[in-house]
Amino acid sequence: MGTLIETRMPKPYLVDLLQEYFKVEKNIGEIIQLTGYRNNFIAKKLKLPMSTYYTKKRTKSFTANEVFQIVRLLEDDDYSNAYELELAKSRADDEDVSVDDYSK
């Protein structure tokens, strides 16, 4: 029968895991940009006001839970979200139009 210490994960594995997390955390803004999703889509999914989202993105101060949610969202294969995700991607290059211009 093994002791508690023998059944734990090896230390190098945990260090590697944390280093990978820190890479993602440090580059989360660039990762979001590369995926093509709009910032307002991500902010809405995180339930953050846009100003808070932009501040967190700029200062790289998302919480670990927020980073996890973003990564899960960007890799989501759930068919229930597929349409919404594709729509968000397709609108990434759309120009913003004012209400006045839209009504013309």
C-alpha distances in whole Angstrom, upper triangle without the diagonal:
4,7,10,12,10,10,14,17,18,21,24,23,24,27,28,28,30,32,33,33,36,38,38,39,42,43,43,47,47,45,47,50,49,48,51,50,53,52,53,51,48,49,50,46,45,47,49,53,54,55,51,50,52,51,48,48,50,48,45,44,42,39,36,36,40,38,36,39,41,39,38,41,42,40,41,41,42,45,46,46,48,51,51,49,52,54,53,53,56,58,56,60,62,65,65,68,70,71,74,74,72,74,77
4,7,8,6,7,10,13,14,17,20,20,20,23,25,24,26,29,30,30,32,34,35,36,38,40,40,44,44,42,44,47,46,45,49,48,50,49,51,49,45,47,47,44,42,45,46,50,51,52,48,47,49,48,44,45,47,45,42,41,39,36,33,33,37,36,33,36,38,36,35,39,40,38,38,39,40,43,44,45,46,49,49,47,50,52,51,50,54,55,54,57,59,62,62,65,67,68,72,71,69,72,75
4,5,5,7,9,13,14,16,19,19,19,22,24,24,25,28,29,29,31,33,34,34,37,39,39,43,43,41,43,46,46,45,48,47,50,48,50,48,44,45,47,43,41,44,45,48,50,50,47,45,48,46,43,44,46,43,40,39,37,34,31,32,35,34,32,35,38,35,35,39,40,38,39,40,41,44,45,45,46,50,49,47,50,52,50,50,54,55,53,57,59,61,61,64,66,67,71,70,69,72,74
4,6,5,7,10,12,14,17,17,16,19,22,21,22,25,26,26,28,30,31,31,34,36,36,39,40,38,40,43,43,42,45,44,46,45,46,44,41,42,43,40,38,40,41,45,46,47,43,42,44,43,39,40,42,40,37,35,34,31,28,28,32,31,29,32,34,32,32,36,37,35,36,37,38,41,42,42,43,47,46,44,47,49,47,47,51,52,50,54,56,58,58,61,63,64,67,67,65,68,71
4,6,6,9,9,11,14,15,14,17,19,19,20,23,24,24,26,28,29,30,32,34,34,38,39,37,39,42,41,41,44,44,46,44,46,44,41,42,43,40,38,40,41,45,46,46,42,41,43,42,38,39,41,38,35,34,33,30,27,28,32,30,28,32,34,32,32,35,36,34,36,37,38,42,43,42,44,47,46,44,47,49,47,47,50,51,50,53,55,57,57,61,62,63,67,67,65,68,71
4,6,8,9,11,14,14,15,17,19,19,21,23,24,25,27,29,30,31,33,35,35,39,39,37,39,42,41,41,44,44,46,45,47,45,41,43,44,41,39,42,43,46,47,48,44,43,45,44,40,40,42,40,37,36,35,32,28,30,33,31,29,32,34,32,32,36,36,34,35,37,38,41,42,42,43,47,46,44,46,49,47,47,50,52,50,53,55,58,58,61,63,64,68,67,66,69,71
4,7,9,12,15,13,14,17,18,18,20,22,23,23,26,28,28,29,32,33,33,37,38,35,37,40,39,39,42,41,44,43,44,42,39,40,41,38,36,39,40,44,45,45,42,40,42,42,38,38,41,39,35,34,33,30,26,27,30,29,27,30,32,29,29,33,33,31,32,33,34,38,39,39,40,44,43,41,43,46,44,44,48,49,47,50,53,55,55,59,60,62,65,65,63,66,68
4,6,9,12,11,10,14,15,15,16,19,20,20,22,24,25,26,28,30,30,34,34,32,34,37,36,36,39,38,41,39,41,39,36,37,38,35,33,36,37,40,41,42,38,37,39,38,34,35,37,35,32,31,29,26,23,24,27,26,24,27,29,27,26,30,31,29,30,32,33,37,37,37,38,42,41,39,41,44,42,41,45,46,44,48,50,52,52,56,57,59,62,62,60,63,66
4,6,9,7,7,11,12,11,13,16,16,17,19,21,22,23,25,27,27,31,31,29,31,34,33,33,36,36,38,37,39,37,34,35,37,33,32,35,35,39,40,40,37,35,37,36,32,32,35,33,29,29,27,25,21,22,25,23,21,25,27,24,24,28,28,26,28,29,31,35,36,35,36,39,39,36,39,41,39,39,42,44,42,45,47,50,50,53,55,57,60,59,58,61,63
4,6,6,7,9,10,11,13,15,16,17,19,21,22,23,25,27,28,31,31,29,32,35,34,34,37,37,39,38,40,39,35,37,38,35,34,37,37,41,41,41,38,36,38,37,33,33,35,33,30,29,28,26,23,24,27,25,23,27,28,25,26,30,30,28,30,31,33,37,38,37,38,41,41,38,40,43,41,40,44,45,43,46,48,51,51,54,56,58,61,61,59,62,65
4,5,5,6,9,10,11,13,15,16,17,19,20,21,23,25,26,29,30,28,31,33,33,33,36,36,38,37,39,38,34,35,37,35,33,36,36,39,39,39,36,34,36,35,31,31,33,30,27,27,26,24,21,23,26,23,22,26,27,25,26,29,29,28,30,32,34,38,39,37,38,42,41,38,40,43,40,39,43,44,42,45,47,49,50,53,55,57,60,59,58,61,64
4,5,5,6,9,10,10,12,14,15,17,19,20,21,23,24,28,28,26,29,31,30,31,34,34,37,36,38,37,33,35,37,34,32,36,36,39,39,39,36,34,35,34,30,30,31,29,26,26,26,24,21,23,26,23,22,26,26,24,25,29,28,27,29,31,33,37,38,37,37,40,39,36,39,41,39,38,41,42,40,42,45,47,48,52,54,56,59,58,57,60,62
4,5,5,6,9,10,11,12,14,16,17,18,20,21,22,26,26,24,27,29,28,28,32,32,34,33,36,34,31,32,34,31,30,33,33,37,37,37,34,32,33,33,29,28,30,29,25,25,24,22,19,21,23,21,19,23,24,21,22,25,25,23,26,27,30,33,35,33,34,37,36,33,35,38,36,35,39,40,37,40,43,45,46,49,51,53,57,56,54,58,60
4,5,5,6,9,10,11,12,14,16,16,18,20,21,24,25,23,26,28,28,28,31,31,33,32,34,32,29,30,32,29,27,31,31,34,34,34,31,29,31,30,26,26,28,26,23,22,21,19,16,18,21,18,17,21,22,19,21,24,24,23,25,27,29,33,34,32,33,37,35,32,35,37,35,34,38,39,37,39,42,44,44,48,50,52,55,54,53,56,58
4,5,5,6,9,10,11,12,14,15,16,18,20,23,23,22,25,27,27,27,31,31,33,31,34,33,29,30,33,30,28,31,31,34,34,34,31,29,30,29,25,25,26,24,21,21,21,19,16,19,21,18,18,22,22,20,22,25,25,24,26,29,31,34,36,34,34,38,36,33,36,38,35,34,38,39,36,39,42,43,44,47,49,51,54,54,53,56,58
4,5,5,6,9,10,11,13,14,15,17,18,22,21,20,23,25,24,25,28,28,31,30,32,31,28,29,32,29,27,31,31,33,33,33,31,28,29,29,25,24,26,24,21,21,21,20,17,19,21,18,17,21,21,18,20,23,22,21,24,26,29,32,34,32,32,35,34,31,33,36,33,32,35,36,34,36,39,41,42,46,48,50,53,52,51,54,56
4,5,5,6,9,10,11,12,14,16,16,20,20,18,21,24,23,23,26,26,28,27,30,28,25,26,29,26,24,27,28,31,31,31,28,26,27,27,23,22,24,23,19,19,18,17,14,16,18,15,14,17,18,15,17,20,20,19,21,23,26,29,30,28,29,32,31,28,30,33,30,30,33,34,32,35,37,39,40,43,45,47,51,50,48,52,54
4,5,5,6,9,10,10,12,14,15,19,19,18,20,23,23,23,26,26,28,26,29,28,24,25,28,25,23,26,26,29,29,29,26,24,25,24,20,20,22,20,17,17,16,14,11,14,16,13,13,17,17,15,17,20,20,20,22,25,27,31,31,29,30,33,32,29,31,33,30,30,33,34,31,34,37,39,39,42,44,46,49,49,48,51,53
4,5,5,6,9,10,10,12,14,17,17,16,19,22,21,22,25,25,27,26,29,28,24,26,28,26,24,28,27,29,29,29,26,24,25,24,20,20,21,19,16,17,17,16,13,17,18,14,15,19,18,16,19,21,20,20,23,26,28,32,33,30,31,34,32,29,31,33,30,29,33,33,31,33,36,38,38,42,44,46,49,48,47,51,52
4,5,5,6,9,10,11,12,16,15,14,17,19,18,19,22,22,25,24,26,25,22,24,26,24,22,26,25,28,27,28,25,23,23,23,20,19,20,19,16,17,16,16,13,15,16,12,13,16,15,13,15,18,17,16,20,22,25,28,29,27,27,30,29,25,27,30,27,26,30,30,28,30,33,35,36,39,41,44,47,46,45,48,50
4,5,5,6,9,10,10,14,15,13,15,18,18,18,21,21,23,21,24,23,19,21,23,21,19,22,22,25,24,25,22,20,21,20,17,16,18,17,13,14,12,12,9,12,12,9,9,13,13,11,13,16,15,16,18,21,23,27,28,25,26,29,27,24,26,28,26,25,29,29,26,29,32,34,34,38,39,41,45,44,43,46,48
4,5,5,6,8,10,13,14,13,15,18,18,19,22,22,23,21,24,24,20,21,24,22,20,23,22,25,24,24,21,19,20,19,15,15,16,14,11,12,12,12,10,13,13,10,12,15,14,13,16,18,17,18,21,24,26,30,30,27,28,31,29,26,28,30,27,26,30,30,27,29,32,34,34,37,39,41,44,44,43,46,48
4,5,5,6,8,11,11,11,14,16,15,17,20,20,22,20,23,23,20,21,24,22,21,24,23,25,24,24,22,19,19,19,16,14,16,15,11,13,13,14,12,15,15,11,13,16,14,13,16,18,16,17,20,23,26,29,30,27,27,30,28,24,26,28,25,24,27,28,25,27,30,32,32,36,38,40,43,42,41,45,47
4,5,5,6,9,9,8,11,13,13,14,17,17,19,17,20,19,16,18,21,19,17,21,20,22,21,22,20,17,17,17,14,12,15,14,10,12,11,12,10,13,12,8,10,12,10,9,12,14,12,13,17,20,22,25,26,23,23,26,24,21,23,25,22,21,24,25,22,25,27,29,29,33,35,37,40,39,38,42,44
4,6,5,9,10,10,11,14,15,15,18,17,18,16,19,19,15,16,19,18,16,19,18,20,19,19,17,14,15,15,11,10,12,11,7,8,8,9,8,11,10,7,9,12,10,10,13,15,14,16,18,22,24,27,27,24,25,27,25,22,24,26,22,22,25,25,22,25,28,29,29,33,34,36,39,39,38,41,43
4,6,8,9,10,12,13,14,16,18,18,19,17,20,20,17,18,21,20,18,21,19,21,20,20,17,15,15,14,11,10,11,10,6,9,10,12,11,14,13,10,13,15,13,13,17,18,16,18,21,24,26,29,30,27,27,29,27,24,26,27,24,23,26,26,23,25,28,29,29,32,34,37,39,39,38,42,43
4,6,5,6,9,10,11,13,15,15,16,15,18,18,15,17,20,19,18,21,19,21,19,19,18,15,14,15,12,10,11,11,8,11,11,14,13,15,14,10,13,15,12,12,15,16,14,16,19,22,24,27,28,24,25,26,24,21,23,24,21,20,23,23,19,22,24,26,26,30,32,34,37,36,36,39,41
4,5,5,6,9,10,11,13,12,14,12,15,15,12,13,16,15,14,17,16,18,16,17,15,12,12,13,10,8,10,11,8,10,9,11,11,13,10,7,10,11,8,9,12,12,11,13,16,19,21,24,24,21,21,23,21,18,20,21,18,17,20,20,17,20,22,24,24,28,30,32,35,34,33,37,38
4,5,5,6,9,10,11,11,11,10,13,14,11,12,16,15,14,17,15,16,14,15,14,11,10,11,9,6,8,10,8,11,10,13,14,15,12,10,13,14,10,11,15,14,12,15,18,21,23,25,25,22,22,23,21,18,19,20,16,16,19,18,15,17,20,21,21,25,26,29,32,31,30,34,35
4,5,5,6,9,10,11,12,12,15,16,13,15,18,18,17,20,19,20,17,18,17,14,13,15,13,9,11,13,11,14,13,17,17,18,15,13,15,16,12,12,16,15,12,15,18,21,23,25,26,22,22,23,21,18,19,20,17,15,18,18,15,16,19,21,22,25,28,30,33,31,31,35,36
4,5,5,6,9,10,12,12,15,14,12,15,17,16,16,19,18,20,18,19,18,15,14,16,14,11,13,15,12,15,13,16,15,16,14,11,13,13,10,9,12,12,9,11,14,17,20,22,23,19,19,21,19,16,17,18,15,14,17,17,14,17,20,22,22,26,29,31,34,32,32,35,37
4,6,5,7,6,8,8,11,11,9,11,14,13,13,16,16,17,15,17,16,12,12,15,13,10,12,15,12,14,13,15,16,16,13,11,13,12,8,9,12,10,8,11,13,16,18,20,21,17,17,18,16,13,14,15,12,11,14,14,11,14,17,19,19,23,25,27,30,29,28,32,33
4,6,5,7,8,8,12,12,11,13,16,16,16,19,18,19,16,17,17,14,13,15,14,11,12,15,14,17,15,19,19,19,16,14,16,16,12,13,15,13,11,14,16,19,21,22,23,19,19,19,17,14,15,16,12,11,13,13,10,12,15,16,17,21,24,26,29,27,27,30,32
4,5,8,11,12,15,14,13,16,19,18,18,22,21,22,19,21,21,17,16,19,18,14,16,18,16,19,18,21,20,21,18,15,17,17,13,13,15,14,10,13,15,18,20,22,23,19,18,19,18,14,14,16,13,11,13,14,11,13,16,18,20,23,26,29,31,30,29,32,33
4,6,9,11,14,12,11,15,16,15,17,20,20,21,19,21,21,17,17,20,18,15,17,20,18,20,18,20,20,20,17,15,16,15,11,11,13,11,7,10,12,14,17,18,19,16,14,16,14,11,11,13,10,8,11,12,10,12,15,18,19,23,26,28,31,29,28,31,33
4,6,9,12,11,11,14,15,15,17,19,19,20,17,20,20,16,16,19,18,15,17,20,19,21,19,22,22,21,18,17,18,17,13,13,15,12,10,12,14,16,18,19,19,16,14,15,13,10,10,11,8,5,8,9,6,9,11,14,16,19,22,24,27,25,24,28,29
4,6,9,7,7,11,12,12,13,16,16,17,14,17,18,14,14,18,17,14,16,19,18,19,17,20,20,19,16,15,16,14,11,12,13,10,8,12,12,15,16,17,17,13,13,13,11,8,9,9,6,5,8,8,6,10,12,14,15,18,21,23,26,24,23,26,28
4,5,5,7,9,10,11,13,14,14,14,11,14,15,12,12,16,15,13,15,18,17,19,17,20,21,20,16,16,18,15,12,14,16,12,11,15,15,18,19,19,19,15,15,15,12,10,11,10,6,7,9,7,5,9,10,12,12,15,17,19,23,21,20,23,25
4,5,5,6,9,10,11,12,11,11,8,11,11,8,8,12,12,10,12,15,14,16,14,17,18,18,14,14,16,14,11,14,15,13,12,16,17,20,20,21,20,17,17,17,14,12,14,13,9,11,13,11,9,12,13,14,13,16,18,20,23,23,22,25,27
4,6,5,6,9,10,10,9,9,7,10,11,9,10,13,13,12,15,17,17,17,15,18,20,18,15,16,18,15,13,16,17,13,14,17,17,20,20,21,19,16,17,16,13,12,14,13,9,12,14,11,10,13,13,14,12,15,16,18,21,21,19,22,25
4,6,5,6,9,10,10,11,10,13,14,11,12,16,15,14,17,19,18,18,16,18,19,17,14,15,16,13,11,14,14,10,11,14,14,16,16,17,16,12,13,13,9,9,11,10,7,9,12,10,10,14,14,15,14,17,19,20,23,23,21,24,26
4,5,5,6,9,9,10,9,13,12,8,11,13,12,11,14,16,15,15,12,14,15,14,10,11,12,9,7,10,11,8,9,13,13,16,16,18,17,13,14,15,12,10,13,13,9,11,14,13,12,16,16,18,17,20,22,23,26,26,24,27,30
4,5,5,6,5,7,6,9,9,6,9,11,10,10,13,15,14,14,11,13,15,14,10,12,14,11,9,13,14,11,13,16,16,19,19,21,19,16,18,18,14,13,16,15,12,14,17,15,14,18,18,19,17,20,21,22,26,26,24,27,30
4,5,5,6,8,8,12,11,9,12,15,14,14,17,19,18,17,14,16,18,15,12,14,15,12,11,15,14,12,14,17,16,19,18,19,17,14,16,16,12,12,15,14,11,14,17,15,15,18,18,19,18,20,20,21,25,25,23,25,28
4,5,8,10,11,14,13,11,14,16,15,14,18,19,18,17,14,15,15,13,10,12,12,9,8,12,11,8,11,14,12,15,15,16,14,11,14,15,11,11,15,14,12,14,17,16,16,20,20,22,20,23,24,24,28,28,26,28,31
4,5,9,10,13,11,9,12,14,12,12,16,17,15,14,10,11,12,10,7,10,11,7,8,11,11,10,12,15,14,18,17,19,17,15,17,18,15,14,18,18,15,17,20,19,18,22,22,23,22,25,25,26,30,30,28,31,34
4,7,9,12,10,9,13,14,13,14,17,18,17,16,13,13,15,13,10,13,14,11,12,15,15,13,16,18,17,21,19,21,19,16,19,20,16,16,20,19,16,19,21,20,20,23,23,24,22,24,24,25,28,29,27,29,32
4,6,8,6,6,10,11,10,12,14,15,15,13,11,12,15,13,10,13,15,12,12,16,17,15,17,20,19,23,22,24,22,19,22,22,18,18,21,20,17,19,22,20,19,22,22,23,21,23,23,24,27,28,27,29,32
4,6,5,6,9,10,11,12,14,16,16,15,13,15,18,17,14,16,18,16,15,19,20,18,19,23,22,26,25,26,24,21,24,23,20,20,22,21,18,20,22,20,19,22,21,21,19,21,20,21,25,25,25,27,30
4,5,5,6,8,10,10,12,14,15,14,13,16,19,18,14,16,19,16,15,18,20,17,18,22,22,25,25,26,25,21,23,23,19,19,21,19,16,18,20,17,16,19,18,18,16,18,18,19,23,23,23,25,28
4,5,5,6,9,10,11,12,14,13,13,16,19,19,15,17,20,18,17,20,22,20,21,25,25,28,28,30,28,25,27,26,23,22,24,23,19,21,23,20,19,21,21,20,18,20,20,21,24,25,25,27,30
4,6,5,6,8,10,10,12,10,10,12,16,15,12,14,17,16,15,18,20,19,20,23,24,27,27,29,27,24,26,26,23,22,25,24,20,22,24,22,20,23,23,23,21,23,23,25,28,28,28,30,33
4,5,5,6,9,10,10,10,8,11,14,14,10,12,15,13,12,15,17,15,16,20,20,24,24,26,25,21,23,23,20,19,21,20,17,18,21,19,17,20,20,21,19,22,22,24,27,27,27,30,32
4,5,5,6,8,10,10,10,14,17,17,13,14,17,16,14,17,19,18,18,21,22,26,26,28,27,24,25,25,21,20,22,21,18,19,21,19,16,19,19,19,18,21,21,23,26,26,26,29,31
4,5,5,6,8,8,9,12,16,17,13,14,18,17,16,18,21,20,20,23,25,28,29,31,30,26,28,28,25,23,26,25,21,22,25,23,20,22,23,23,21,24,24,26,29,29,29,32,34
4,6,5,5,5,5,9,12,13,10,11,14,14,13,15,18,17,17,21,22,26,27,29,28,25,26,27,24,22,25,24,21,21,24,23,20,23,24,24,23,26,27,29,32,32,31,34,36
4,6,5,7,7,11,13,14,11,10,14,14,11,14,17,16,15,19,20,24,25,28,27,23,24,25,22,20,22,22,18,19,22,20,17,20,21,22,21,24,25,28,30,30,30,33,35
4,6,8,10,13,16,17,14,14,18,18,15,17,20,19,19,22,24,28,29,31,30,27,28,28,25,23,25,25,21,21,24,22,19,21,22,22,21,25,26,28,31,31,31,34,36
4,5,8,12,14,16,14,13,17,18,16,18,21,21,20,23,25,29,30,33,32,29,30,31,28,26,28,28,24,24,27,25,22,25,26,26,25,28,29,31,34,34,34,37,39
4,6,9,11,13,11,10,14,15,13,15,18,18,17,20,22,26,27,30,30,26,27,29,26,23,26,26,23,23,26,25,22,24,26,26,26,29,30,33,35,35,35,38,40
4,6,9,11,9,9,13,14,13,15,18,18,18,21,23,26,27,30,30,26,28,29,26,24,27,27,24,24,28,26,24,26,28,28,27,31,31,33,36,36,36,39,41
4,7,8,6,6,10,10,10,12,14,15,15,18,19,23,24,27,26,23,25,26,23,21,24,25,21,22,25,24,22,25,27,27,26,30,30,32,35,35,35,38,40
4,5,5,6,9,10,11,12,14,15,17,18,20,23,24,27,26,23,26,27,25,23,26,27,23,24,28,27,25,28,30,31,30,33,33,35,38,38,37,40,43
4,5,5,6,9,10,11,12,14,15,17,18,21,22,26,25,23,25,27,24,22,26,27,24,24,28,28,26,29,31,32,31,35,36,37,41,40,39,42,45
4,5,5,6,9,10,10,12,14,15,16,19,20,23,22,20,22,25,22,20,24,25,22,23,27,26,25,28,30,31,30,33,35,36,39,39,38,40,43
4,5,5,6,9,10,10,12,14,15,19,19,22,21,18,21,22,20,18,21,22,19,20,24,23,21,25,26,28,27,30,31,32,36,36,34,37,40
4,5,5,6,9,10,11,12,14,18,19,22,22,19,20,23,20,18,21,22,19,19,23,23,21,24,26,28,27,30,32,33,37,36,35,38,41
4,5,5,6,8,10,11,12,15,16,20,20,17,19,22,19,17,20,22,19,20,24,24,22,26,27,29,29,32,34,35,39,38,37,40,42
4,6,5,6,9,10,10,14,14,17,17,14,16,19,16,14,18,19,17,18,21,21,20,24,25,27,27,30,31,32,36,35,34,36,39
4,5,5,6,9,10,13,14,17,17,14,15,17,15,13,16,17,14,15,18,18,17,20,22,24,24,27,29,30,34,33,31,34,37
4,5,5,6,8,12,14,17,17,14,15,18,16,13,16,18,16,15,19,20,18,21,24,26,26,29,31,33,36,36,34,37,39
4,6,5,6,9,10,14,14,12,13,16,15,12,15,17,15,16,19,20,19,23,25,27,27,30,32,33,37,36,34,37,40
4,5,5,9,10,12,12,9,11,13,11,9,12,14,12,12,16,17,16,20,21,24,24,27,29,30,33,32,30,33,36
4,6,9,11,13,14,11,11,13,12,9,11,13,11,11,14,15,14,18,20,22,23,26,28,30,33,32,30,33,35
4,6,9,12,13,11,11,14,13,10,12,15,14,13,16,18,17,20,22,26,26,29,32,33,37,35,33,36,38
4,6,9,10,8,8,11,11,9,11,14,13,13,16,18,18,21,23,26,26,29,31,32,36,35,32,35,37
4,6,9,8,7,11,12,10,11,14,14,14,17,19,19,22,24,27,28,31,33,34,37,36,33,36,38
4,5,6,6,10,11,10,12,14,15,15,18,20,20,24,25,28,28,31,33,33,37,36,33,35,38
4,5,5,8,10,10,11,13,15,15,17,19,20,23,24,27,28,30,32,32,36,34,31,34,36
4,6,7,8,10,11,13,14,16,17,19,20,23,24,27,27,28,31,30,34,33,30,32,35
4,6,5,6,9,10,11,12,14,16,17,20,20,24,24,26,28,28,31,30,28,30,32
4,6,5,6,8,10,11,12,14,16,19,19,23,23,25,28,28,32,30,27,30,32
4,5,5,6,9,10,10,12,14,17,17,20,21,23,25,25,28,27,24,26,29
4,6,5,6,9,10,11,13,16,16,19,19,20,23,23,26,25,22,25,27
4,5,5,6,9,10,11,14,15,18,19,21,24,24,28,26,24,27,29
4,5,5,6,9,10,13,13,17,18,20,23,24,27,25,23,26,28
4,5,5,6,9,11,11,14,15,17,20,21,24,22,19,22,24
4,6,5,7,10,10,13,14,16,19,20,23,22,19,23,25
4,5,5,8,10,13,15,17,21,22,25,23,21,25,26
4,6,7,8,12,13,16,19,21,23,21,19,22,23
4,5,5,8,10,12,15,17,20,18,16,19,21
4,6,9,10,13,17,19,21,19,18,22,23
4,6,9,12,16,18,20,18,17,21,21
4,6,9,13,15,17,14,13,17,18
4,6,10,13,14,12,12,15,16
4,7,10,12,10,10,14,15
4,7,8,6,6,10,11
4,5,5,6,9,10
4,6,5,6,9
4,5,5,7
4,6,5
4,5
4
